[in-house]
């Protein structure tokens, strides 16, 4: 699972595409793998805190 989460982190760093094939895979993983969903929520919360600051 850690390998999958690290791979998603690396892909997310270099890929801002919200509609391409990689985004579709990311979205599918967010919806089907609880650890990926948790990581996504952590990233989202961190971003929201930075925006609020």
mmCIF entry with sequence, helices, sheets and N, C-alpha, C, O atoms, coordinates in Angstrom:
data_MODEL
# 
_entry.id   MODEL 
# 
_entity.id                         1 
_entity.type                       polymer 
_entity.pdbx_number_of_molecules   1 
# 
_entity_poly.entity_id                      1 
_entity_poly.type                           'polypeptide(L)' 
_entity_poly.nstd_linkage                   no 
_entity_poly.nstd_monomer                   no 
_entity_poly.pdbx_seq_one_letter_code       
;(UNK)(UNK)(UNK)(UNK)(UNK)(UNK)(UNK)(UNK)(UNK)(UNK)(UNK)(UNK)(UNK)(UNK)(UNK)(UNK)
(UNK)(UNK)(UNK)(UNK)(UNK)(UNK)(UNK)(UNK)(UNK)(UNK)(UNK)(UNK)(UNK)(UNK)(UNK)(UNK)
(UNK)(UNK)(UNK)(UNK)(UNK)(UNK)(UNK)(UNK)(UNK)(UNK)(UNK)(UNK)(UNK)(UNK)(UNK)(UNK)
(UNK)(UNK)(UNK)(UNK)(UNK)
;
_entity_poly.pdbx_seq_one_letter_code_can   XXXXXXXXXXXXXXXXXXXXXXXXXXXXXXXXXXXXXXXXXXXXXXXXXXXXX 
_entity_poly.pdbx_strand_id                 A 
# 
loop_
_entity_poly_seq.entity_id 
_entity_poly_seq.num 
_entity_poly_seq.mon_id 
_entity_poly_seq.hetero 
1 1  UNK n 
1 2  UNK n 
1 3  UNK n 
1 4  UNK n 
1 5  UNK n 
1 6  UNK n 
1 7  UNK n 
1 8  UNK n 
1 9  UNK n 
1 10 UNK n 
1 11 UNK n 
1 12 UNK n 
1 13 UNK n 
1 14 UNK n 
1 15 UNK n 
1 16 UNK n 
1 17 UNK n 
1 18 UNK n 
1 19 UNK n 
1 20 UNK n 
1 21 UNK n 
1 22 UNK n 
1 23 UNK n 
1 24 UNK n 
1 25 UNK n 
1 26 UNK n 
1 27 UNK n 
1 28 UNK n 
1 29 UNK n 
1 30 UNK n 
1 31 UNK n 
1 32 UNK n 
1 33 UNK n 
1 34 UNK n 
1 35 UNK n 
1 36 UNK n 
1 37 UNK n 
1 38 UNK n 
1 39 UNK n 
1 40 UNK n 
1 41 UNK n 
1 42 UNK n 
1 43 UNK n 
1 44 UNK n 
1 45 UNK n 
1 46 UNK n 
1 47 UNK n 
1 48 UNK n 
1 49 UNK n 
1 50 UNK n 
1 51 UNK n 
1 52 UNK n 
1 53 UNK n 
# 
_struct_asym.id          A 
_struct_asym.entity_id   1 
# 
loop_
_struct_conf.conf_type_id 
_struct_conf.id 
_struct_conf.pdbx_PDB_helix_id 
_struct_conf.beg_label_comp_id 
_struct_conf.beg_label_asym_id 
_struct_conf.beg_label_seq_id 
_struct_conf.pdbx_beg_PDB_ins_code 
_struct_conf.end_label_comp_id 
_struct_conf.end_label_asym_id 
_struct_conf.end_label_seq_id 
_struct_conf.pdbx_end_PDB_ins_code 
_struct_conf.beg_auth_comp_id 
_struct_conf.beg_auth_asym_id 
_struct_conf.beg_auth_seq_id 
_struct_conf.end_auth_comp_id 
_struct_conf.end_auth_asym_id 
_struct_conf.end_auth_seq_id 
_struct_conf.pdbx_PDB_helix_class 
_struct_conf.details 
_struct_conf.pdbx_PDB_helix_length 
HELX_P HELX_P1 AA1 UNK A 2  ? UNK A 14 ? UNK A 2  UNK A 14 1 ? 13 
HELX_P HELX_P2 AA2 UNK A 21 ? UNK A 32 ? UNK A 21 UNK A 32 1 ? 12 
HELX_P HELX_P3 AA3 UNK A 34 ? UNK A 52 ? UNK A 34 UNK A 52 1 ? 19 
# 
_struct_conf_type.id          HELX_P 
_struct_conf_type.criteria    ? 
_struct_conf_type.reference   ? 
# 
loop_
_atom_site.group_PDB 
_atom_site.id 
_atom_site.type_symbol 
_atom_site.label_atom_id 
_atom_site.label_alt_id 
_atom_site.label_comp_id 
_atom_site.label_asym_id 
_atom_site.label_entity_id 
_atom_site.label_seq_id 
_atom_site.pdbx_PDB_ins_code 
_atom_site.Cartn_x 
_atom_site.Cartn_y 
_atom_site.Cartn_z 
_atom_site.occupancy 
_atom_site.B_iso_or_equiv 
_atom_site.pdbx_formal_charge 
_atom_site.auth_seq_id 
_atom_site.auth_comp_id 
_atom_site.auth_asym_id 
_atom_site.auth_atom_id 
_atom_site.pdbx_PDB_model_num 
ATOM 1   N N  . UNK A 1 1  ? 0.820   -1.189 0.000   1.00 0.00 ? 1  UNK A N  1 
ATOM 2   C CA . UNK A 1 1  ? 0.000   0.000  0.000   1.00 0.00 ? 1  UNK A CA 1 
ATOM 3   C C  . UNK A 1 1  ? 0.868   1.258  0.000   1.00 0.00 ? 1  UNK A C  1 
ATOM 4   O O  . UNK A 1 1  ? 0.546   2.235  -0.676  1.00 0.00 ? 1  UNK A O  1 
ATOM 5   N N  . UNK A 1 2  ? 1.958   1.235  0.750   1.00 0.00 ? 2  UNK A N  1 
ATOM 6   C CA . UNK A 1 2  ? 2.844   2.404  0.786   1.00 0.00 ? 2  UNK A CA 1 
ATOM 7   C C  . UNK A 1 2  ? 3.403   2.729  -0.591  1.00 0.00 ? 2  UNK A C  1 
ATOM 8   O O  . UNK A 1 2  ? 3.555   3.896  -0.952  1.00 0.00 ? 2  UNK A O  1 
ATOM 9   N N  . UNK A 1 3  ? 3.704   1.693  -1.350  1.00 0.00 ? 3  UNK A N  1 
ATOM 10  C CA . UNK A 1 3  ? 4.233   1.909  -2.701  1.00 0.00 ? 3  UNK A CA 1 
ATOM 11  C C  . UNK A 1 3  ? 3.194   2.621  -3.557  1.00 0.00 ? 3  UNK A C  1 
ATOM 12  O O  . UNK A 1 3  ? 3.531   3.542  -4.300  1.00 0.00 ? 3  UNK A O  1 
ATOM 13  N N  . UNK A 1 4  ? 1.939   2.207  -3.463  1.00 0.00 ? 4  UNK A N  1 
ATOM 14  C CA . UNK A 1 4  ? 0.864   2.835  -4.223  1.00 0.00 ? 4  UNK A CA 1 
ATOM 15  C C  . UNK A 1 4  ? 0.711   4.298  -3.831  1.00 0.00 ? 4  UNK A C  1 
ATOM 16  O O  . UNK A 1 4  ? 0.565   5.157  -4.702  1.00 0.00 ? 4  UNK A O  1 
ATOM 17  N N  . UNK A 1 5  ? 0.742   4.592  -2.549  1.00 0.00 ? 5  UNK A N  1 
ATOM 18  C CA . UNK A 1 5  ? 0.596   5.977  -2.088  1.00 0.00 ? 5  UNK A CA 1 
ATOM 19  C C  . UNK A 1 5  ? 1.774   6.837  -2.548  1.00 0.00 ? 5  UNK A C  1 
ATOM 20  O O  . UNK A 1 5  ? 1.580   7.984  -2.950  1.00 0.00 ? 5  UNK A O  1 
ATOM 21  N N  . UNK A 1 6  ? 2.983   6.297  -2.492  1.00 0.00 ? 6  UNK A N  1 
ATOM 22  C CA . UNK A 1 6  ? 4.150   7.063  -2.964  1.00 0.00 ? 6  UNK A CA 1 
ATOM 23  C C  . UNK A 1 6  ? 4.056   7.314  -4.468  1.00 0.00 ? 6  UNK A C  1 
ATOM 24  O O  . UNK A 1 6  ? 4.379   8.402  -4.943  1.00 0.00 ? 6  UNK A O  1 
ATOM 25  N N  . UNK A 1 7  ? 3.617   6.312  -5.204  1.00 0.00 ? 7  UNK A N  1 
ATOM 26  C CA . UNK A 1 7  ? 3.467   6.483  -6.660  1.00 0.00 ? 7  UNK A CA 1 
ATOM 27  C C  . UNK A 1 7  ? 2.445   7.570  -6.965  1.00 0.00 ? 7  UNK A C  1 
ATOM 28  O O  . UNK A 1 7  ? 2.666   8.397  -7.850  1.00 0.00 ? 7  UNK A O  1 
ATOM 29  N N  . UNK A 1 8  ? 1.340   7.576  -6.250  1.00 0.00 ? 8  UNK A N  1 
ATOM 30  C CA . UNK A 1 8  ? 0.328   8.619  -6.469  1.00 0.00 ? 8  UNK A CA 1 
ATOM 31  C C  . UNK A 1 8  ? 0.867   10.000 -6.125  1.00 0.00 ? 8  UNK A C  1 
ATOM 32  O O  . UNK A 1 8  ? 0.558   10.973 -6.813  1.00 0.00 ? 8  UNK A O  1 
ATOM 33  N N  . UNK A 1 9  ? 1.664   10.096 -5.076  1.00 0.00 ? 9  UNK A N  1 
ATOM 34  C CA . UNK A 1 9  ? 2.281   11.377 -4.730  1.00 0.00 ? 9  UNK A CA 1 
ATOM 35  C C  . UNK A 1 9  ? 3.161   11.883 -5.863  1.00 0.00 ? 9  UNK A C  1 
ATOM 36  O O  . UNK A 1 9  ? 3.105   13.061 -6.217  1.00 0.00 ? 9  UNK A O  1 
ATOM 37  N N  . UNK A 1 10 ? 3.966   11.004 -6.427  1.00 0.00 ? 10 UNK A N  1 
ATOM 38  C CA . UNK A 1 10 ? 4.866   11.410 -7.513  1.00 0.00 ? 10 UNK A CA 1 
ATOM 39  C C  . UNK A 1 10 ? 4.096   11.826 -8.756  1.00 0.00 ? 10 UNK A C  1 
ATOM 40  O O  . UNK A 1 10 ? 4.443   12.809 -9.410  1.00 0.00 ? 10 UNK A O  1 
ATOM 41  N N  . UNK A 1 11 ? 3.056   11.081 -9.078  1.00 0.00 ? 11 UNK A N  1 
ATOM 42  C CA . UNK A 1 11 ? 2.242   11.424 -10.248 1.00 0.00 ? 11 UNK A CA 1 
ATOM 43  C C  . UNK A 1 11 ? 1.558   12.761 -10.023 1.00 0.00 ? 11 UNK A C  1 
ATOM 44  O O  . UNK A 1 11 ? 1.509   13.596 -10.927 1.00 0.00 ? 11 UNK A O  1 
ATOM 45  N N  . UNK A 1 12 ? 1.031   12.970 -8.826  1.00 0.00 ? 12 UNK A N  1 
ATOM 46  C CA . UNK A 1 12 ? 0.319   14.215 -8.524  1.00 0.00 ? 12 UNK A CA 1 
ATOM 47  C C  . UNK A 1 12 ? 1.253   15.424 -8.600  1.00 0.00 ? 12 UNK A C  1 
ATOM 48  O O  . UNK A 1 12 ? 0.822   16.510 -8.990  1.00 0.00 ? 12 UNK A O  1 
ATOM 49  N N  . UNK A 1 13 ? 2.515   15.251 -8.236  1.00 0.00 ? 13 UNK A N  1 
ATOM 50  C CA . UNK A 1 13 ? 3.470   16.358 -8.278  1.00 0.00 ? 13 UNK A CA 1 
ATOM 51  C C  . UNK A 1 13 ? 3.658   16.889 -9.696  1.00 0.00 ? 13 UNK A C  1 
ATOM 52  O O  . UNK A 1 13 ? 3.790   18.097 -9.890  1.00 0.00 ? 13 UNK A O  1 
ATOM 53  N N  . UNK A 1 14 ? 3.671   16.005 -10.681 1.00 0.00 ? 14 UNK A N  1 
ATOM 54  C CA . UNK A 1 14 ? 3.981   16.423 -12.031 1.00 0.00 ? 14 UNK A CA 1 
ATOM 55  C C  . UNK A 1 14 ? 2.793   16.451 -12.965 1.00 0.00 ? 14 UNK A C  1 
ATOM 56  O O  . UNK A 1 14 ? 2.955   16.748 -14.149 1.00 0.00 ? 14 UNK A O  1 
ATOM 57  N N  . UNK A 1 15 ? 1.604   16.150 -12.472 1.00 0.00 ? 15 UNK A N  1 
ATOM 58  C CA . UNK A 1 15 ? 0.437   16.044 -13.347 1.00 0.00 ? 15 UNK A CA 1 
ATOM 59  C C  . UNK A 1 15 ? -0.739  16.807 -12.752 1.00 0.00 ? 15 UNK A C  1 
ATOM 60  O O  . UNK A 1 15 ? -1.385  16.337 -11.815 1.00 0.00 ? 15 UNK A O  1 
ATOM 61  N N  . UNK A 1 16 ? -1.011  17.975 -13.294 1.00 0.00 ? 16 UNK A N  1 
ATOM 62  C CA . UNK A 1 16 ? -2.138  18.772 -12.816 1.00 0.00 ? 16 UNK A CA 1 
ATOM 63  C C  . UNK A 1 16 ? -3.386  18.549 -13.663 1.00 0.00 ? 16 UNK A C  1 
ATOM 64  O O  . UNK A 1 16 ? -4.413  19.192 -13.447 1.00 0.00 ? 16 UNK A O  1 
ATOM 65  N N  . UNK A 1 17 ? -3.294  17.638 -14.624 1.00 0.00 ? 17 UNK A N  1 
ATOM 66  C CA . UNK A 1 17 ? -4.412  17.356 -15.522 1.00 0.00 ? 17 UNK A CA 1 
ATOM 67  C C  . UNK A 1 17 ? -5.583  16.770 -14.736 1.00 0.00 ? 17 UNK A C  1 
ATOM 68  O O  . UNK A 1 17 ? -5.424  15.771 -14.034 1.00 0.00 ? 17 UNK A O  1 
ATOM 69  N N  . UNK A 1 18 ? -6.734  17.376 -14.852 1.00 0.00 ? 18 UNK A N  1 
ATOM 70  C CA . UNK A 1 18 ? -7.913  16.925 -14.109 1.00 0.00 ? 18 UNK A CA 1 
ATOM 71  C C  . UNK A 1 18 ? -8.833  16.047 -14.955 1.00 0.00 ? 18 UNK A C  1 
ATOM 72  O O  . UNK A 1 18 ? -9.824  15.527 -14.441 1.00 0.00 ? 18 UNK A O  1 
ATOM 73  N N  . UNK A 1 19 ? -8.524  15.870 -16.243 1.00 0.00 ? 19 UNK A N  1 
ATOM 74  C CA . UNK A 1 19 ? -9.442  15.138 -17.115 1.00 0.00 ? 19 UNK A CA 1 
ATOM 75  C C  . UNK A 1 19 ? -8.768  14.063 -17.958 1.00 0.00 ? 19 UNK A C  1 
ATOM 76  O O  . UNK A 1 19 ? -9.447  13.379 -18.723 1.00 0.00 ? 19 UNK A O  1 
ATOM 77  N N  . UNK A 1 20 ? -7.469  13.897 -17.845 1.00 0.00 ? 20 UNK A N  1 
ATOM 78  C CA . UNK A 1 20 ? -6.760  12.932 -18.679 1.00 0.00 ? 20 UNK A CA 1 
ATOM 79  C C  . UNK A 1 20 ? -6.851  11.515 -18.139 1.00 0.00 ? 20 UNK A C  1 
ATOM 80  O O  . UNK A 1 20 ? -7.518  11.267 -17.135 1.00 0.00 ? 20 UNK A O  1 
ATOM 81  N N  . UNK A 1 21 ? -6.183  10.593 -18.804 1.00 0.00 ? 21 UNK A N  1 
ATOM 82  C CA . UNK A 1 21 ? -6.234  9.194  -18.392 1.00 0.00 ? 21 UNK A CA 1 
ATOM 83  C C  . UNK A 1 21 ? -5.648  8.947  -16.999 1.00 0.00 ? 21 UNK A C  1 
ATOM 84  O O  . UNK A 1 21 ? -6.158  8.109  -16.255 1.00 0.00 ? 21 UNK A O  1 
ATOM 85  N N  . UNK A 1 22 ? -4.587  9.665  -16.642 1.00 0.00 ? 22 UNK A N  1 
ATOM 86  C CA . UNK A 1 22 ? -4.004  9.495  -15.309 1.00 0.00 ? 22 UNK A CA 1 
ATOM 87  C C  . UNK A 1 22 ? -4.984  9.992  -14.247 1.00 0.00 ? 22 UNK A C  1 
ATOM 88  O O  . UNK A 1 22 ? -5.115  9.378  -13.189 1.00 0.00 ? 22 UNK A O  1 
ATOM 89  N N  . UNK A 1 23 ? -5.661  11.082 -14.520 1.00 0.00 ? 23 UNK A N  1 
ATOM 90  C CA . UNK A 1 23 ? -6.663  11.598 -13.581 1.00 0.00 ? 23 UNK A CA 1 
ATOM 91  C C  . UNK A 1 23 ? -7.793  10.595 -13.393 1.00 0.00 ? 23 UNK A C  1 
ATOM 92  O O  . UNK A 1 23 ? -8.312  10.447 -12.287 1.00 0.00 ? 23 UNK A O  1 
ATOM 93  N N  . UNK A 1 24 ? -8.173  9.914  -14.451 1.00 0.00 ? 24 UNK A N  1 
ATOM 94  C CA . UNK A 1 24 ? -9.237  8.910  -14.351 1.00 0.00 ? 24 UNK A CA 1 
ATOM 95  C C  . UNK A 1 24 ? -8.808  7.756  -13.453 1.00 0.00 ? 24 UNK A C  1 
ATOM 96  O O  . UNK A 1 24 ? -9.604  7.253  -12.659 1.00 0.00 ? 24 UNK A O  1 
ATOM 97  N N  . UNK A 1 25 ? -7.556  7.340  -13.577 1.00 0.00 ? 25 UNK A N  1 
ATOM 98  C CA . UNK A 1 25 ? -7.048  6.261  -12.705 1.00 0.00 ? 25 UNK A CA 1 
ATOM 99  C C  . UNK A 1 25 ? -7.004  6.727  -11.267 1.00 0.00 ? 25 UNK A C  1 
ATOM 100 O O  . UNK A 1 25 ? -7.421  6.006  -10.361 1.00 0.00 ? 25 UNK A O  1 
ATOM 101 N N  . UNK A 1 26 ? -6.491  7.951  -11.051 1.00 0.00 ? 26 UNK A N  1 
ATOM 102 C CA . UNK A 1 26 ? -6.449  8.499  -9.684  1.00 0.00 ? 26 UNK A CA 1 
ATOM 103 C C  . UNK A 1 26 ? -7.840  8.528  -9.078  1.00 0.00 ? 26 UNK A C  1 
ATOM 104 O O  . UNK A 1 26 ? -8.028  8.118  -7.932  1.00 0.00 ? 26 UNK A O  1 
ATOM 105 N N  . UNK A 1 27 ? -8.812  9.006  -9.832  1.00 0.00 ? 27 UNK A N  1 
ATOM 106 C CA . UNK A 1 27 ? -10.180 9.102  -9.332  1.00 0.00 ? 27 UNK A CA 1 
ATOM 107 C C  . UNK A 1 27 ? -10.731 7.727  -8.979  1.00 0.00 ? 27 UNK A C  1 
ATOM 108 O O  . UNK A 1 27 ? -11.375 7.556  -7.944  1.00 0.00 ? 27 UNK A O  1 
ATOM 109 N N  . UNK A 1 28 ? -10.476 6.748  -9.842  1.00 0.00 ? 28 UNK A N  1 
ATOM 110 C CA . UNK A 1 28 ? -10.949 5.388  -9.566  1.00 0.00 ? 28 UNK A CA 1 
ATOM 111 C C  . UNK A 1 28 ? -10.308 4.856  -8.283  1.00 0.00 ? 28 UNK A C  1 
ATOM 112 O O  . UNK A 1 28 ? -10.981 4.222  -7.470  1.00 0.00 ? 28 UNK A O  1 
ATOM 113 N N  . UNK A 1 29 ? -9.018  5.111  -8.101  1.00 0.00 ? 29 UNK A N  1 
ATOM 114 C CA . UNK A 1 29 ? -8.345  4.658  -6.886  1.00 0.00 ? 29 UNK A CA 1 
ATOM 115 C C  . UNK A 1 29 ? -8.893  5.357  -5.650  1.00 0.00 ? 29 UNK A C  1 
ATOM 116 O O  . UNK A 1 29 ? -9.052  4.725  -4.605  1.00 0.00 ? 29 UNK A O  1 
ATOM 117 N N  . UNK A 1 30 ? -9.185  6.658  -5.750  1.00 0.00 ? 30 UNK A N  1 
ATOM 118 C CA . UNK A 1 30 ? -9.746  7.388  -4.615  1.00 0.00 ? 30 UNK A CA 1 
ATOM 119 C C  . UNK A 1 30 ? -11.063 6.770  -4.162  1.00 0.00 ? 30 UNK A C  1 
ATOM 120 O O  . UNK A 1 30 ? -11.371 6.741  -2.971  1.00 0.00 ? 30 UNK A O  1 
ATOM 121 N N  . UNK A 1 31 ? -11.824 6.284  -5.116  1.00 0.00 ? 31 UNK A N  1 
ATOM 122 C CA . UNK A 1 31 ? -13.141 5.742  -4.808  1.00 0.00 ? 31 UNK A CA 1 
ATOM 123 C C  . UNK A 1 31 ? -13.114 4.282  -4.379  1.00 0.00 ? 31 UNK A C  1 
ATOM 124 O O  . UNK A 1 31 ? -14.094 3.794  -3.816  1.00 0.00 ? 31 UNK A O  1 
ATOM 125 N N  . UNK A 1 32 ? -12.018 3.571  -4.629  1.00 0.00 ? 32 UNK A N  1 
ATOM 126 C CA . UNK A 1 32 ? -12.012 2.134  -4.360  1.00 0.00 ? 32 UNK A CA 1 
ATOM 127 C C  . UNK A 1 32 ? -10.998 1.674  -3.325  1.00 0.00 ? 32 UNK A C  1 
ATOM 128 O O  . UNK A 1 32 ? -11.140 0.584  -2.772  1.00 0.00 ? 32 UNK A O  1 
ATOM 129 N N  . UNK A 1 33 ? -9.969  2.486  -3.047  1.00 0.00 ? 33 UNK A N  1 
ATOM 130 C CA . UNK A 1 33 ? -8.922  2.075  -2.105  1.00 0.00 ? 33 UNK A CA 1 
ATOM 131 C C  . UNK A 1 33 ? -8.959  3.004  -0.890  1.00 0.00 ? 33 UNK A C  1 
ATOM 132 O O  . UNK A 1 33 ? -8.626  4.184  -1.000  1.00 0.00 ? 33 UNK A O  1 
ATOM 133 N N  . UNK A 1 34 ? -9.361  2.475  0.262   1.00 0.00 ? 34 UNK A N  1 
ATOM 134 C CA . UNK A 1 34 ? -9.497  3.331  1.452   1.00 0.00 ? 34 UNK A CA 1 
ATOM 135 C C  . UNK A 1 34 ? -8.230  4.104  1.814   1.00 0.00 ? 34 UNK A C  1 
ATOM 136 O O  . UNK A 1 34 ? -8.329  5.265  2.212   1.00 0.00 ? 34 UNK A O  1 
ATOM 137 N N  . UNK A 1 35 ? -7.058  3.513  1.694   1.00 0.00 ? 35 UNK A N  1 
ATOM 138 C CA . UNK A 1 35 ? -5.822  4.221  2.041   1.00 0.00 ? 35 UNK A CA 1 
ATOM 139 C C  . UNK A 1 35 ? -5.573  5.396  1.102   1.00 0.00 ? 35 UNK A C  1 
ATOM 140 O O  . UNK A 1 35 ? -5.085  6.443  1.528   1.00 0.00 ? 35 UNK A O  1 
ATOM 141 N N  . UNK A 1 36 ? -5.904  5.224  -0.163  1.00 0.00 ? 36 UNK A N  1 
ATOM 142 C CA . UNK A 1 36 ? -5.746  6.305  -1.138  1.00 0.00 ? 36 UNK A CA 1 
ATOM 143 C C  . UNK A 1 36 ? -6.752  7.410  -0.833  1.00 0.00 ? 36 UNK A C  1 
ATOM 144 O O  . UNK A 1 36 ? -6.417  8.592  -0.901  1.00 0.00 ? 36 UNK A O  1 
ATOM 145 N N  . UNK A 1 37 ? -7.964  7.037  -0.502  1.00 0.00 ? 37 UNK A N  1 
ATOM 146 C CA . UNK A 1 37 ? -8.983  8.029  -0.139  1.00 0.00 ? 37 UNK A CA 1 
ATOM 147 C C  . UNK A 1 37 ? -8.525  8.828  1.084   1.00 0.00 ? 37 UNK A C  1 
ATOM 148 O O  . UNK A 1 37 ? -8.669  10.051 1.117   1.00 0.00 ? 37 UNK A O  1 
ATOM 149 N N  . UNK A 1 38 ? -7.977  8.144  2.081   1.00 0.00 ? 38 UNK A N  1 
ATOM 150 C CA . UNK A 1 38 ? -7.491  8.836  3.274   1.00 0.00 ? 38 UNK A CA 1 
ATOM 151 C C  . UNK A 1 38 ? -6.385  9.816  2.943   1.00 0.00 ? 38 UNK A C  1 
ATOM 152 O O  . UNK A 1 38 ? -6.375  10.941 3.441   1.00 0.00 ? 38 UNK A O  1 
ATOM 153 N N  . UNK A 1 39 ? -5.459  9.394  2.109   1.00 0.00 ? 39 UNK A N  1 
ATOM 154 C CA . UNK A 1 39 ? -4.355  10.283 1.705   1.00 0.00 ? 39 UNK A CA 1 
ATOM 155 C C  . UNK A 1 39 ? -4.892  11.494 0.953   1.00 0.00 ? 39 UNK A C  1 
ATOM 156 O O  . UNK A 1 39 ? -4.449  12.620 1.179   1.00 0.00 ? 39 UNK A O  1 
ATOM 157 N N  . UNK A 1 40 ? -5.840  11.259 0.064   1.00 0.00 ? 40 UNK A N  1 
ATOM 158 C CA . UNK A 1 40 ? -6.430  12.369 -0.690  1.00 0.00 ? 40 UNK A CA 1 
ATOM 159 C C  . UNK A 1 40 ? -7.107  13.370 0.237   1.00 0.00 ? 40 UNK A C  1 
ATOM 160 O O  . UNK A 1 40 ? -7.000  14.580 0.039   1.00 0.00 ? 40 UNK A O  1 
ATOM 161 N N  . UNK A 1 41 ? -7.796  12.867 1.239   1.00 0.00 ? 41 UNK A N  1 
ATOM 162 C CA . UNK A 1 41 ? -8.458  13.764 2.185   1.00 0.00 ? 41 UNK A CA 1 
ATOM 163 C C  . UNK A 1 41 ? -7.446  14.551 3.016   1.00 0.00 ? 41 UNK A C  1 
ATOM 164 O O  . UNK A 1 41 ? -7.673  15.719 3.333   1.00 0.00 ? 41 UNK A O  1 
ATOM 165 N N  . UNK A 1 42 ? -6.328  13.911 3.369   1.00 0.00 ? 42 UNK A N  1 
ATOM 166 C CA . UNK A 1 42 ? -5.280  14.625 4.098   1.00 0.00 ? 42 UNK A CA 1 
ATOM 167 C C  . UNK A 1 42 ? -4.687  15.748 3.247   1.00 0.00 ? 42 UNK A C  1 
ATOM 168 O O  . UNK A 1 42 ? -4.469  16.859 3.731   1.00 0.00 ? 42 UNK A O  1 
ATOM 169 N N  . UNK A 1 43 ? -4.431  15.449 1.991   1.00 0.00 ? 43 UNK A N  1 
ATOM 170 C CA . UNK A 1 43 ? -3.874  16.451 1.077   1.00 0.00 ? 43 UNK A CA 1 
ATOM 171 C C  . UNK A 1 43 ? -4.859  17.609 0.918   1.00 0.00 ? 43 UNK A C  1 
ATOM 172 O O  . UNK A 1 43 ? -4.471  18.777 0.928   1.00 0.00 ? 43 UNK A O  1 
ATOM 173 N N  . UNK A 1 44 ? -6.127  17.267 0.772   1.00 0.00 ? 44 UNK A N  1 
ATOM 174 C CA . UNK A 1 44 ? -7.160  18.302 0.610   1.00 0.00 ? 44 UNK A CA 1 
ATOM 175 C C  . UNK A 1 44 ? -7.255  19.189 1.847   1.00 0.00 ? 44 UNK A C  1 
ATOM 176 O O  . UNK A 1 44 ? -7.357  20.410 1.730   1.00 0.00 ? 44 UNK A O  1 
ATOM 177 N N  . UNK A 1 45 ? -7.222  18.583 3.025   1.00 0.00 ? 45 UNK A N  1 
ATOM 178 C CA . UNK A 1 45 ? -7.300  19.357 4.264   1.00 0.00 ? 45 UNK A CA 1 
ATOM 179 C C  . UNK A 1 45 ? -6.092  20.283 4.399   1.00 0.00 ? 45 UNK A C  1 
ATOM 180 O O  . UNK A 1 45 ? -6.239  21.439 4.797   1.00 0.00 ? 45 UNK A O  1 
ATOM 181 N N  . UNK A 1 46 ? -4.915  19.789 4.074   1.00 0.00 ? 46 UNK A N  1 
ATOM 182 C CA . UNK A 1 46 ? -3.712  20.621 4.130   1.00 0.00 ? 46 UNK A CA 1 
ATOM 183 C C  . UNK A 1 46 ? -3.830  21.809 3.184   1.00 0.00 ? 46 UNK A C  1 
ATOM 184 O O  . UNK A 1 46 ? -3.479  22.932 3.545   1.00 0.00 ? 46 UNK A O  1 
ATOM 185 N N  . UNK A 1 47 ? -4.324  21.561 1.977   1.00 0.00 ? 47 UNK A N  1 
ATOM 186 C CA . UNK A 1 47 ? -4.492  22.646 1.004   1.00 0.00 ? 47 UNK A CA 1 
ATOM 187 C C  . UNK A 1 47 ? -5.508  23.670 1.506   1.00 0.00 ? 47 UNK A C  1 
ATOM 188 O O  . UNK A 1 47 ? -5.301  24.875 1.362   1.00 0.00 ? 47 UNK A O  1 
ATOM 189 N N  . UNK A 1 48 ? -6.600  23.195 2.091   1.00 0.00 ? 48 UNK A N  1 
ATOM 190 C CA . UNK A 1 48 ? -7.613  24.115 2.613   1.00 0.00 ? 48 UNK A CA 1 
ATOM 191 C C  . UNK A 1 48 ? -7.053  24.969 3.735   1.00 0.00 ? 48 UNK A C  1 
ATOM 192 O O  . UNK A 1 48 ? -7.361  26.157 3.822   1.00 0.00 ? 48 UNK A O  1 
ATOM 193 N N  . UNK A 1 49 ? -6.240  24.380 4.589   1.00 0.00 ? 49 UNK A N  1 
ATOM 194 C CA . UNK A 1 49 ? -5.622  25.156 5.677   1.00 0.00 ? 49 UNK A CA 1 
ATOM 195 C C  . UNK A 1 49 ? -4.683  26.223 5.134   1.00 0.00 ? 49 UNK A C  1 
ATOM 196 O O  . UNK A 1 49 ? -4.652  27.347 5.634   1.00 0.00 ? 49 UNK A O  1 
ATOM 197 N N  . UNK A 1 50 ? -3.914  25.861 4.102   1.00 0.00 ? 50 UNK A N  1 
ATOM 198 C CA . UNK A 1 50 ? -3.005  26.840 3.504   1.00 0.00 ? 50 UNK A CA 1 
ATOM 199 C C  . UNK A 1 50 ? -3.782  27.973 2.853   1.00 0.00 ? 50 UNK A C  1 
ATOM 200 O O  . UNK A 1 50 ? -3.395  29.137 2.964   1.00 0.00 ? 50 UNK A O  1 
ATOM 201 N N  . UNK A 1 51 ? -4.864  27.646 2.183   1.00 0.00 ? 51 UNK A N  1 
ATOM 202 C CA . UNK A 1 51 ? -5.692  28.681 1.563   1.00 0.00 ? 51 UNK A CA 1 
ATOM 203 C C  . UNK A 1 51 ? -6.293  29.588 2.636   1.00 0.00 ? 51 UNK A C  1 
ATOM 204 O O  . UNK A 1 51 ? -6.332  30.807 2.470   1.00 0.00 ? 51 UNK A O  1 
ATOM 205 N N  . UNK A 1 52 ? -6.756  29.000 3.724   1.00 0.00 ? 52 UNK A N  1 
ATOM 206 C CA . UNK A 1 52 ? -7.369  29.793 4.799   1.00 0.00 ? 52 UNK A CA 1 
ATOM 207 C C  . UNK A 1 52 ? -6.364  30.737 5.445   1.00 0.00 ? 52 UNK A C  1 
ATOM 208 O O  . UNK A 1 52 ? -6.712  31.842 5.861   1.00 0.00 ? 52 UNK A O  1 
ATOM 209 N N  . UNK A 1 53 ? -5.103  30.286 5.525   1.00 0.00 ? 53 UNK A N  1 
ATOM 210 C CA . UNK A 1 53 ? -4.065  31.152 6.118   1.00 0.00 ? 53 UNK A CA 1 
ATOM 211 C C  . UNK A 1 53 ? -3.839  32.353 5.236   1.00 0.00 ? 53 UNK A C  1 
ATOM 212 O O  . UNK A 1 53 ? -3.008  33.204 5.554   1.00 0.00 ? 53 UNK A O  1 
# 
